[in-house]
């Protein structure tokens, strides 16, 4: 097993890999931080979060992870999406996979229209118990 690092080529990720492999006869396992870097540097596409009604603020609330849990005005880093970049969908599945509120074509159409009007380039869909 050998490891080495080459310079990143964010616009052509494969080029960095090919450059590092040139002239070698090896088996390759590769990992990249392009997506992570885009999030950390806030250079990604405008994204809309689509989630189950009632859970649209979940990312803003977080998990009570802060240095001083009694601070009523903690400083926080900005999220990838803000609350006005979230669309809630009237649907619900329980933890056992049973449909409680079925997702209708009318609801899909409503959400799709909102998403398209938002000007977003990407959509993250995260429904409760959708695993």
Buried (B, 14 or more C-beta within 10 A) or exposed (E): EEEEEEEBBEEEEEBBBEEBEEEEEEEEEEEEEEEEEBEEEEEBEEBBBBBBBEBBEBBEEEEEEEEEEEEEEEEEEEEBBEEEBBBBBBBBBEEEEEEEEEBEEEBEEBBEEBBEEBEBEEBBEEBBEEE
